[in-house]
Amino acid sequence: MEIEKTNRMNALFEFYSTLLTEKQMNYMELYYADDFSLGEIAEEFQVSRQAVYDNIKRTEKILEDYERKLHMFSDYIVRNEVLEKLTTYVTEHYPKDMALTGFIEEIQEIDE
């Protein structure tokens, strides 16, 4: 499994997991977050390895569809990039402005 794909699926799962069925959530969490094999998941749920594979592939497509339509993950990435630029700018140009520093901290806390 590619680490890049795993990281993306974990991120999409964080944003959209509540839109999935319980079975989809369980399979994805075990496979991507807990690094279970298809066989281990199949044994856990008493289904075939193929059923687990099909469910995970279908759920991956669903998560990508949600992202394509809702853009929550990509918007999060862009917001963080802009916030980083803002933080650098304020630190360099207004290091003693406690109000600006406070606003930046408030924004950072929203995504935590």
N, C-alpha and C positions, 0 to 999 in steps of 0.2 A: 504494500500500500504506500502510495506516495505521501510524504509528510505534508506537502503543500495542499493536496486534496483533503487530507485528514483535517488539517487546520481550517480549511474553508468550510468543510461539512460541520465541524464543531461550532464554528462561528455562526453559520446559517441556522444550525440547530438551536443555538442560544436565542436567536431572534424569533424564530418561527415555530418552536417546539409545541407551543400551546395550540397551534393550528393543526397538529397531527393527531391521529388516533393514538390510543394508549399503546397498541401493539407496535405501531410505527416508532413511537417514542422509545419504547423498550428496546427494540432491535437496534435502532440508531445509537442509542446511548451505550449499549453493550458493545457494539461493533466499533464505533469511533472513539468514544470516551474511555471505555474500559478495556479496549483492545481484545475483546473476545473473538475467537475464530467463528466462522459460519457453523462449523460442527458443534462447537460449545453452545452456541445460541440455539441451534436446532435441538440439541439434547435437553436444554433448559426448558424449552417450550413444547417439547415432544412433537416436533414437526420435521419435515425433511430439510436437508441442507439446501436444496434447490428452492424450497419455499422461502427460506430466510433470505437467500441471495436475491430472489425476485422482489421480495418486499423491500429490501435495502435499496436496490437499484431504482425501483419505482419511487421510493421516498426521496432519494437523491434528486430525481427529476422534479418532484413536487417542491422541494426546498429551493431548487434553482428557479422554478416558475414563480414562486412567491417573491424571490429576490428580484427577478426580472420585472415583476409587476409593482412591487412595493418599495424597492430600493432601500430598505432599512439598513442593511449592512454596508452598502456602498456609501450611503449618506453619513453613517457613523464614521467611516474611514475619512471622508472628506472633512467632516466637522473636526475630527481630531487633528488633521493636518493644519487646518486654519487656526485652531486653538493653539497649536504649537508655535505657529508663526506669530500669533498675537502675544503669546507669553514671552517669546524672545524679544519682540519689539518693545513691549512694556518694560521688561527687565533692563534692556539697553538704554531706553530713552526716558523712562519715568520710574527709576528704581525706588524712589521714596514715596510714590503715590499709593497710599494704602487703599484708597477706594478702588482703583483699577485692579490692584492685586486681589482685593476681596472679591470683585466681580469675576475675575478669572477663576479663583478657587471655587466659587459657587457653580460656575459652568462645569468645571472638572468633576465636581461631586455629583452632578446630574447623571453622568454616564457610569458611575461606579456602582 
